Amino acid sequence: MTAHEPARKQNWVDALAVYFTRRQIVIFLMGFSSGLPLLLGFSTLSFWLRGENVSLAAIGGLLTVGVPYSLKFIWAPVLDHVRLPVLARRLGLRRSWLLVIQILLAGSIILVGQSDPQTALGFMALAAFIMAFLSASQDIVIDAYRIEILSEEEQGAGAAMTQAGYRIGMLVSGAGALALADILSWSLVYAIMAGFVAVGILATLIADEPISRRPPPPRRALAFLRHATIDPLRDFTKRKGWFLILVFVILYRYGDAVAGAMANPFYVDLGFTGIEIASVTKVFGVLMVMAGVFVGGVLVARLGMVRALVVGGVLQAVTNLTFAWLATRGHDLTGLTVAVGVDSFAGGLGSAAFVAYLSALCNIAFTATQYALLTSLMAFGRTALASASGFLAEGLGWPSFFVATTLLAAPALLLLWWIAKDDAAAGAALRDPPPKGEGDG
């Protein structure tokens, strides 16, 4: 079995059945818990602060407390190797960390809600930073748990389930919290959101602990530090073509990132109202993304990871052309719905395959650390490389801009051809098949 392809390609019935195992339900619930805190420290919090007449400069400064999401690779080695006393013996490494983090996370959400933005904005910033740190830590452990508990052929479905749960969690803490704020105080709204962390706690308690095959870390401090921080990097660089793999990780969603960065200005220029944009992109678009991630999970199980990446990559590129078409039509709500629908579906499909691929790249001995590094690199690349999108749009005009974003997908597809041609490039021989937990339904 390789890091790219499942042990066997399943028929369509088996590929669909992978969603209905107990492990996948647990992954879905964990995804919900992972997505829940994100908007509580970003758009929901900024909405609350603006309603309290906090200045835009202060709001912008406060939202920088979300930096732990970009730097989570720094403390990922601790969560990968340090065992909690007592709890680790009863629950295992992953579940013990999850339970502690989730309990603290619920407390931090309540703490943010109890803060007064008028008299104690600094205290609120500190509470929001703690919440972001705990949320990012939960993401580290959940990602590692998903990779270790699922077999190779289940990784695509696992990526779909975690993303579906993640988006529902964001919907609850975004639109749900804003709706509640119309009739309840913000302190009570955040307390209710903290109560939803119970979904993740339930998932942790009913989950099976992955059977660890990693050797125990060294006892001496310096040796442990080297094992936790340097060895994961050294291990990754042993893979044939490791540098090109990293380039592929950065570029796979590059065209989509550039197009997405200019999406809202594009809609505004075409004359769409806020209600039209929200209803199509935030409601219909999210539904199509979720449909895409589930289809992507099935394709990974049915066709294999590389073929699913090819399908996702090509569709992500081609569907950008629908926005070039929309640019020629102007204010056309049907056209907007079509463009957003097909693009969101393709993005969800490609995302499921891509997350499965990143998961397969991780060595079981360093799961949390390597996955955190890969996702941080992906996020950095997406942000940095898309920063020139405005200049590109101004220089080319909207139709040509979206054609250009389609062409920007070409380098990643060429690298994907190389990966498919040389399957050993992802270091398949270095990665043991992930163990399954017992008692799966």
C-alpha positions in Angstrom: 0.0 0.0 0.0 1.3 3.5 -0.9 0.9 6.9 0.5 -1.2 7.8 -2.5 -3.5 4.9 -3.3 -5.8 2.9 -1.1 -5.0 -0.7 -0.4 -7.7 -1.6 -2.9 -10.1 0.5 -5.0 -13.6 -0.1 -3.8 -16.8 -0.4 -5.8 -19.3 2.4 -5.5 -21.5 0.7 -2.8 -18.4 0.1 -0.6 -17.2 3.6 -1.2 -20.5 5.1 0.0 -20.7 2.7 2.9 -17.4 4.0 4.4 -19.4 7.1 5.7 -21.6 5.0 7.9 -19.0 3.5 10.3 -18.8 4.6 13.9 -15.3 6.0 13.3 -16.7 8.4 10.7 -19.5 9.6 12.9 -17.0 10.4 15.6 -14.8 12.3 13.1 -17.9 14.3 12.0 -18.7 15.2 15.6 -15.0 16.2 16.2 -15.2 18.3 13.0 -18.1 20.2 14.5 -16.2 20.8 17.7 -13.2 22.0 15.7 -15.2 24.5 13.6 -17.3 25.9 16.5 -14.8 28.2 18.2 -13.3 29.8 15.0 -15.9 32.5 14.3 -16.4 33.2 18.0 -13.0 34.9 17.9 -13.4 36.5 14.4 -16.6 37.6 12.6 -19.0 36.9 15.5 -16.8 38.8 17.9 -16.3 41.7 15.5 -20.0 42.0 15.1 -20.5 42.2 18.8 -17.7 44.7 19.2 -19.0 47.0 16.5 -22.4 46.9 18.1 -20.8 48.2 21.2 -19.3 51.1 19.2 -15.7 49.8 19.5 -13.5 51.5 16.9 -12.6 49.7 13.7 -8.9 50.0 14.6 -9.4 48.3 18.0 -11.5 45.6 16.4 -8.8 44.9 13.8 -6.2 44.8 16.4 -8.2 42.5 18.6 -8.7 40.0 15.8 -5.0 39.4 15.6 -5.4 37.2 18.7 -6.2 34.4 16.1 -2.4 34.1 15.3 -2.2 30.7 17.1 -4.0 29.1 14.1 -1.0 30.0 12.0 1.7 29.0 14.5 0.2 25.7 15.9 3.1 23.7 14.5 5.3 25.2 17.3 3.6 23.3 20.1 2.3 20.4 18.1 5.3 18.3 19.2 4.1 18.6 22.8 0.7 17.1 21.9 2.4 14.5 19.8 4.7 13.1 22.5 3.9 14.3 26.0 1.5 12.0 27.9 -0.8 13.5 30.5 -0.4 11.8 33.9 -3.3 9.5 35.0 -5.6 10.5 32.1 -3.3 9.1 29.4 -3.4 5.7 31.1 -7.2 5.7 31.1 -8.0 7.4 27.8 -4.8 7.2 25.7 -2.6 10.0 24.4 -5.0 11.6 21.9 -8.3 11.3 23.8 -6.8 12.5 27.1 -5.4 15.7 25.4 -8.7 16.2 23.7 -10.8 16.0 26.8 -8.6 18.4 28.8 -8.4 20.9 25.9 -12.2 20.8 25.3 -13.0 21.4 28.9 -10.7 24.4 29.0 -12.0 25.6 25.6 -15.6 25.7 27.0 -14.4 27.7 29.9 -12.5 30.1 27.7 -15.6 30.7 25.5 -17.6 31.6 28.6 -14.8 33.9 29.7 -14.9 35.8 26.4 -18.7 36.1 26.8 -18.3 37.5 30.3 -15.9 40.2 29.2 -17.0 43.8 28.9 -15.8 45.4 25.7 -16.5 48.9 27.0 -14.5 48.7 30.3 -12.2 45.6 29.9 -11.2 45.3 26.2 -7.7 44.1 27.2 -9.1 41.3 29.3 -11.4 40.3 26.4 -8.4 40.2 24.1 -6.5 37.9 26.5 -9.6 35.7 26.9 -10.0 35.5 23.1 -6.3 34.7 22.7 -6.6 31.8 25.1 -9.7 30.6 23.3 -7.8 30.7 19.9 -4.8 28.9 21.4 -7.1 26.1 22.8 -9.1 25.9 19.6 -5.9 25.6 17.5 -4.6 22.9 20.0 -7.9 21.0 19.6 -7.4 21.1 15.8 -3.9 19.6 16.1 -5.1 16.7 18.2 -8.3 16.1 16.0 -6.3 16.0 12.8 -3.8 13.6 14.3 -6.6 11.4 15.7 -8.3 11.3 12.3 -5.1 10.3 10.5 -4.2 7.6 13.0 -7.7 6.0 13.5 -8.7 5.7 9.8 -7.3 3.2 7.3 -5.9 4.5 4.0 -9.0 3.9 2.1 -11.1 5.8 4.7 -9.0 9.0 4.6 -11.0 10.6 1.9 -14.3 10.0 3.7 -12.7 11.2 6.9 -11.6 14.4 5.2 -15.2 14.9 4.0 -16.8 14.2 7.4 -14.5 16.5 9.3 -15.0 19.3 6.8 -18.8 18.8 6.9 -18.8 18.9 10.7 -16.4 21.9 10.6 -18.8 23.9 8.4 -21.8 23.1 10.5 -19.9 24.2 13.6 -19.1 27.5 11.9 -22.7 27.9 10.9 -23.8 27.5 14.6 -21.2 29.9 15.9 -21.7 32.4 13.1 -25.3 32.7 11.8 -26.6 30.9 14.9 -24.9 33.1 17.4 -25.9 36.3 15.5 -29.5 35.2 15.5 -29.5 34.5 19.2 -27.9 37.8 19.9 -31.1 39.5 18.7 -33.0 38.1 21.7 -30.3 37.3 24.3 -27.3 39.0 25.9 -23.9 38.3 24.4 -22.8 36.7 27.7 -25.6 34.2 27.4 -25.0 33.6 23.7 -21.3 32.7 24.4 -22.4 30.5 27.3 -24.7 28.6 24.9 -21.9 28.3 22.4 -19.7 26.9 25.2 -22.4 24.3 25.8 -22.0 23.1 22.2 -18.5 22.0 23.1 -20.3 19.1 24.7 -20.6 17.6 21.2 -16.8 17.3 21.0 -16.6 16.0 24.5 -19.2 13.3 23.7 -17.2 12.3 20.6 -14.0 12.1 22.7 -15.7 9.8 25.2 -17.2 7.4 22.7 -14.2 7.3 20.4 -11.7 4.5 20.2 -8.1 5.5 21.0 -5.8 4.8 18.0 -3.4 1.9 18.6 0.0 3.6 18.8 2.9 2.1 16.9 5.2 4.9 17.6 8.4 4.1 19.7 8.5 5.8 23.1 10.4 9.2 22.9 13.8 9.5 24.5 13.9 10.3 28.2 16.8 12.7 28.1 15.7 16.3 27.6 17.9 17.2 24.6 17.3 13.9 22.9 13.5 14.3 23.5 13.7 17.8 22.1 15.5 16.7 19.0 13.1 13.8 18.5 10.0 16.0 18.8 11.2 19.0 16.7 14.0 18.0 14.3 13.2 14.3 13.6 9.8 15.1 12.0 11.5 17.4 9.5 14.3 15.0 8.9 11.9 12.2 8.4 9.9 14.2 5.8 13.1 15.2 3.8 13.9 11.5 3.4 11.0 11.2 0.9 12.0 11.2 -2.7 11.1 14.6 -4.2 10.1 16.1 -0.9 10.8 19.6 -2.0 8.5 19.3 -5.0 5.8 17.8 -2.8 5.9 20.9 -0.6 5.7 23.1 -3.7 2.6 21.0 -4.8 1.1 21.5 -1.3 1.4 25.3 -1.8 0.2 25.4 -5.3 -2.7 22.9 -5.5 -5.4 25.4 -4.5 -3.5 28.5 -5.8 -5.8 29.4 -8.6 -8.8 29.0 -6.3 -7.2 31.2 -3.7 -6.5 34.0 -6.1 -10.0 33.9 -7.5 -11.6 33.7 -4.0 -9.6 36.7 -2.7 -11.4 38.9 -5.3 -14.8 37.2 -5.2 -16.7 39.8 -3.0 -15.3 42.8 -4.9 -16.3 41.1 -8.1 -19.8 40.6 -6.9 -20.1 44.2 -5.8 -18.8 45.5 -9.2 -21.5 43.5 -10.9 -24.1 45.2 -8.8 -25.2 42.3 -6.5 -26.8 43.3 -3.2 -25.6 42.0 0.2 -28.6 39.8 0.5 -28.1 38.3 -2.9 -24.4 37.6 -2.2 -25.1 36.1 1.3 -28.0 33.9 0.1 -26.1 32.5 -2.8 -22.6 32.2 -1.4 -23.2 31.6 2.3 -26.2 29.3 2.1 -26.4 27.7 -1.4 -22.6 27.8 -1.7 -22.0 26.1 1.6 -24.5 23.3 0.7 -22.6 22.7 -2.6 -19.3 22.6 -0.8 -20.6 20.0 1.6 -21.9 18.0 -1.4 -18.5 18.3 -3.0 -16.6 17.1 0.0 -18.8 14.0 0.3 -18.4 13.2 -3.4 -14.6 13.8 -3.0 -14.5 11.3 -0.2 -16.2 8.7 -2.3 -13.9 9.3 -5.2 -10.8 8.8 -3.0 -12.2 5.4 -1.9 -13.3 4.4 -5.4 -10.6 5.8 -7.7 -7.6 6.3 -5.4 -6.1 9.4 -4.0 -4.1 10.6 -7.0 -7.0 10.2 -9.5 -9.3 12.0 -7.0 -6.7 14.8 -6.8 -6.6 15.0 -10.6 -10.4 15.3 -10.8 -10.5 17.9 -8.1 -7.7 19.9 -9.5 -9.1 20.0 -13.0 -12.6 20.9 -11.8 -11.2 23.6 -9.5 -9.4 25.1 -12.5 -12.2 24.8 -15.1 -15.0 26.1 -12.8 -13.2 29.4 -12.4 -14.2 30.0 -16.1 -17.8 30.2 -14.9 -16.9 33.5 -13.2 -15.4 34.7 -16.5 -18.7 33.9 -18.1 -20.6 35.6 -15.3 -18.5 38.7 -15.8 -19.8 39.0 -19.4 -23.4 38.8 -18.2 -23.4 41.4 -15.4 -26.0 41.4 -12.7 -27.6 37.9 -13.4 -28.7 36.1 -10.2 -29.2 32.8 -12.1 -25.7 33.2 -13.5 -24.3 33.9 -10.0 -26.1 30.8 -8.6 -24.7 28.6 -11.4 -21.1 30.0 -11.0 -21.0 29.7 -7.2 -22.7 26.3 -7.2 -20.3 24.6 -9.6 -17.2 26.3 -8.1 -18.2 25.5 -4.6 -18.9 21.8 -5.5 -15.5 21.6 -7.2 -13.7 23.3 -4.3 -15.3 20.9 -1.8 -14.4 17.8 -3.9 -10.8 19.0 -4.4 -10.5 19.9 -0.7 -11.5 16.4 0.5 -9.0 14.7 -1.8 -6.3 17.2 -0.8 -6.8 16.8 3.0 -6.7 13.0 2.5 -3.4 13.4 0.6 -1.9 15.6 3.3 -3.0 13.0 5.9 -1.3 10.2 3.9 2.0 12.2 3.8 2.3 12.0 7.6 4.5 9.5 9.3 2.5 7.9 12.2 5.5 8.6 14.5 5.0 12.4 14.0 1.4 12.7 12.9 0.4 15.9 14.8 3.7 17.7 14.1 3.9 16.9 10.4 0.3 17.6 9.6 0.4 20.9 11.5 3.5 21.9 9.5 1.9 21.0 6.2 -1.3 22.8 6.9 0.5 25.9 8.2 2.6 25.9 5.0 -0.5 25.5 2.9 -2.2 28.5 4.7 0.9 30.7 4.4 1.2 29.9 0.7 -2.4 30.6 0.1 -2.3 33.9 1.8 1.1 35.1 0.5 0.6 34.0 -3.1 -2.9 35.4 -3.3 -1.8 38.8 -2.1 -1.2 40.1 -5.6 -4.8 39.1 -6.8 -6.0 42.7 -6.7 -3.2 44.0 -9.0 -3.9 41.1 -11.4 -7.7 41.9 -11.4 -7.1 45.6 -12.0 -4.6 44.9 -14.8 -6.6 42.3 -16.7 -10.2 43.1 -16.0 -12.7 40.6 -14.6 -13.1 38.1 -17.5 -9.4 37.8 -18.3 -8.6 37.7 -14.5 -10.7 34.5 -14.0 -9.2 33.0 -17.2 -5.8 33.7 -15.7 -6.8 32.0 -12.4 -7.6 28.9 -14.4 -4.1 28.9 -16.0 -2.6 29.3 -12.5 -3.7 25.8 -11.8 -1.4 24.4 -14.4 1.8 24.1 -12.3 0.1 22.1 -9.6 -1.4 19.8 -12.2 2.0 19.2 -13.8 3.4 18.4 -10.3 0.5 16.1 -9.8 1.3 14.3 -13.0 4.9 13.8 -11.7 3.5 12.5 -8.3 1.2 10.1 -10.1 4.1 8.9 -12.3 6.5 8.4 -9.4 4.3 7.1 -6.6 7.3 6.7 -4.3 7.8 10.5 -4.2 5.5 10.8 -1.1 7.6 8.4 0.9 5.1 5.6 0.9 7.7 3.2 2.1 8.2 5.3 5.2 4.6 5.2 6.4 3.0 2.2 8.1 -0.7 1.6 7.5 -2.7 3.5 10.2 -4.1 1.2 12.8 -7.8 1.0 13.4 -9.5 1.2 16.8 -11.5 -1.6 18.1 -15.3 -1.8 18.4 -16.1 0.0 15.2 -19.6 -0.3 14.0 
